[in-house]
Amino acid sequence: MLDKRKFYINGEWVAPLVANDLEVLNPATEKPIAVISMGTAADIDRAVAAAKTAFAGYSQTSVEERLALLEKLLSIYKRRYDEMAQTITMELGAPITMSTEQQADVGVGHLQGFIDALKRLHMRQVLPNGDVLLREPVGVCGLITPWNWPINQIALKVVPALATGSTCVLKPSEFTPLNALLYAEMVHEAGFPAGTFNLVNGDGIECGAALSKHRDVDMMSFTGSTRAGIAVSKDAAETVKRVTLELGGKSPNIVFEDADLEDRVAGSVLECFNNSGQSCDAPTRLLVQRSVYNQAVAIATRVGKEATVGDPTQEGSHIGPLVSHIQFGRVQALIEAGVAEGAKLLVGGPGKPEGFETGYFVKPTIFADVNNTMKIARDEVFGPVLAIMPFDTEEEAIAIANDTNYGLAAYVQTSDPKRAERVASRLRAGMVHINGGPHRYGSPFGGYKQSGNGREGGMFGLEDFLEVKTVHRPEVAA
C-alpha cells in the first residue's frame, strides 16, 4: 500500500500538522491501495501563506517565463503519461483503455490549449480612447476539484492560475487524490517557484470551507455538486472573493425523426455510459420524436444489452465501477425510484451485475416512457442510467429540454443543419453538441443556471483568472 500522507507546500513535501489517516480504496476491489492524510484548517493556513508570499514575485514574471515553465510541464506530463493513466484506473475505476484515451489525455490537451491561448493573450492594450488596459493575475486561488474526471479539472484550474501569474492551493477529492499528488510531482520537476502551487488533501467540510472563507484567498474555483457549490459561494461571500463554479447537469439529447437513428441513438447510449455515467455533461435525457420513438427504443435496448461491465485493468470498451460505496448507493436509489415511478425498464435495473458482487459495479440501465416529472428525469444520477422520453414537435422538445434547473450541455441529432442551429440557439445550455460533435480543447466549458458560472479552457479559462485594470493617462497633445 502506498504511503502518500504528505502535502506539497512551499515547494516541499511536508507532514500534516495533525495525523489523520484515510485509506484510498480501489473501487473495483474495495481494497485499500494507499493511505493519505486529511488536512485541517491549519494546514490550509500554511499553504495559503506560502501562496501569498510567492505571489509577490511570481506575479511579476513575464509571459515568456511562464510559457517556458508550462512547456516543461507538458514535456514531463507526456513522459509520465502512462503512469497517470494507470493511477486514474487504480483509484477511479475507469477502464485502462478509457483512462489512456480520455482521462489522461485531457492533461495534455488542456495544457496545450492554455499554452496556445497564453501566446495570443494581450496583457497590455491601448484602448481606442487612449486609456491603457492591463490584465493582471487575480492573486491566491483556492482550487477544489472532483473525483470523476480528476486530472481534467486539475488541469483546467491549476494551469490557468499558473499561466496568468497567480498562485494556488489545490484541494483534490479525497476519493481520487493519487493523480493530484502525481501532478504535484510534475509541477515540482518543471521548476515552478516554491509556493506557486500547493496541495493539501482533505474533505470539503474542513479544508474546502477553510479555503473558501480564507481572507488571503482572492478567488475560488470549484467543480462538484450544485449543493457543494452553493456552500462554497456562501463561504466565499464573507470576503467578497471571486467564485467560479462548474456544477451539475441533466443534459437533454434531442433526436429528431430525420436523424441517422442507428448511428446517433447508439452513439448517445454509449456517450451516456462513458466513464460509468459519471460525467456532469452526460446526455442522460434522450428525447425522441414520437414518429421514430419505437425504433429508437429498440436500438437503445439492443446497444444497452450489449454494454458490459468488466475489470478496469483489462483493455476494452467495457464499463468500470462507480467510484465509491456512497456513489453506488445514490445511483441504486435513483434506479429504484425510476422503477417505483412507473418508467419502463428496458435494460439493467437495481443491484449489481452477475459475477461482480465485489466492487461498486452497477448494471447499465435504460428506462423508456419517462416523463419530465420523474426523479430520473430531474435529478443528476451520475451513473450509467439513461431516461428516454417522447416528444411530438420541435417546440415541445425545446420546452422539455429547458425544463430543468441545470444548463451545462445539450445535444441535437438531425440531418437538417438549419434546424440544428435553430434549436441550438434556443437551448439554455452552455454547450450544444450537434450530431456527435465533440468538445475540443481550447473551447470554453461551462453552463447556465445551476450548472455554474464562469468558463474553463483556452482563452476564456485564462480570463477568469485575470483582473482588469484601466490606467487613465493625461491627454497627449496631437
Beta strands, then each sheet from edge to edge (+ up, - down):
strand 1: 2-4
strand 2: 7-9
strand 3: 12-14
strand 4: 21-26
strand 5: 31-37
strand 6: 124-126
strand 7: 132-137
strand 8: 140-144
strand 9: 167-171
strand 10: 197-199
strand 11: 219-223
strand 12: 242-246
strand 13: 252-255
strand 14: 285-289
strand 15: 344-347
strand 16: 365-368
strand 17: 385-391
strand 18: 406-407
strand 19: 409-413
strand 20: 431-434
strand 21: 448-449
strand 22: 452-453
strand 23: 466-471
sheet 1: 1+ 5+ 4-
sheet 2: 2+ 3-
sheet 3: 6+ 7- 23+
sheet 4: 10+ 9+ 8+ 11+ 12+ 22-
sheet 5: 15+ 16- 17- 14- 13- 19- 20-
sheet 6: 18+ 21-
end
